[in-house]
Amino acid sequence: MNLKVPHTPNMFRENIRIGLEVDVVLKKDQRTGKRTRGKVRAILTSSPFHSRGIKVMLDTRQVGRVQEIIG
């Protein structure tokens, strides 16, 4: 079974910038999908695309995958 997931801006590294406000899912919250909002301190994913979202570090030093770009 091949499920197609629509590509969204949060999956592409080129759309993520330091200082951007984003919602991420932290590793500890992956089961629940709880989101944490913060500003991007560093971009940790080196590849141009990731199907689960680009991994970033927030200003609070929390690490998670971007689910939504806020502004």
C-alpha positions as CSV (number, residue, x, y, z in Angstrom):
1,M,0.0,0.0,0.0
2,N,1.6,3.2,-1.1
3,L,0.1,6.3,0.6
4,K,0.9,9.7,-0.8
5,V,1.5,12.4,1.7
6,P,1.0,15.9,0.3
7,H,4.2,17.9,0.5
8,T,3.9,21.0,2.7
9,P,6.3,23.9,3.2
10,N,7.6,22.5,6.6
11,M,9.1,19.6,4.7
12,F,11.6,21.7,2.7
13,R,14.7,23.1,4.3
14,E,14.7,26.2,2.0
15,N,11.5,27.4,3.7
16,I,13.0,27.4,7.2
17,R,15.1,30.4,8.4
18,I,16.7,31.2,11.7
19,G,14.4,33.5,13.8
20,L,11.3,32.2,12.1
21,E,8.4,31.4,14.4
22,V,7.3,27.7,14.0
23,D,5.3,25.0,15.7
24,V,7.3,21.8,16.3
25,V,6.6,18.3,17.7
26,L,9.3,17.4,20.3
27,K,10.6,13.8,20.4
28,K,8.8,13.3,23.8
29,D,5.5,14.4,22.2
30,Q,5.6,12.3,19.0
31,R,2.9,9.9,20.3
32,T,0.4,12.7,21.2
33,G,1.4,15.1,18.4
34,K,1.5,18.0,21.0
35,R,3.0,21.1,19.4
36,T,5.4,23.5,20.9
37,R,5.8,27.1,19.5
38,G,9.1,28.9,19.3
39,K,11.7,30.7,17.2
40,V,14.2,28.7,15.2
41,R,17.7,29.0,16.7
42,A,19.4,26.4,14.4
43,I,18.4,24.1,11.5
44,L,19.6,20.5,12.2
45,T,18.4,18.7,9.1
46,S,21.0,18.9,6.4
47,S,19.0,17.4,3.5
48,P,16.8,19.7,1.4
49,F,13.7,17.6,2.2
50,H,12.3,15.5,5.0
51,S,8.9,13.8,5.0
52,R,8.3,14.3,8.7
53,G,9.4,17.9,8.8
54,I,12.7,19.7,9.1
55,K,14.4,19.2,12.5
56,V,15.3,22.4,14.3
57,M,16.5,23.7,17.6
58,L,14.3,26.4,19.2
59,D,15.5,29.4,21.2
60,T,14.7,27.4,24.3
61,R,17.2,24.7,23.1
62,Q,14.3,22.2,22.6
63,V,14.6,20.1,19.4
64,G,11.7,19.0,17.3
65,R,10.4,18.7,13.7
66,V,8.6,21.6,12.2
67,Q,4.9,21.0,11.7
68,E,3.8,24.5,10.7
69,I,5.5,27.8,9.8
70,I,3.9,30.6,11.8
71,G,5.8,33.7,10.5
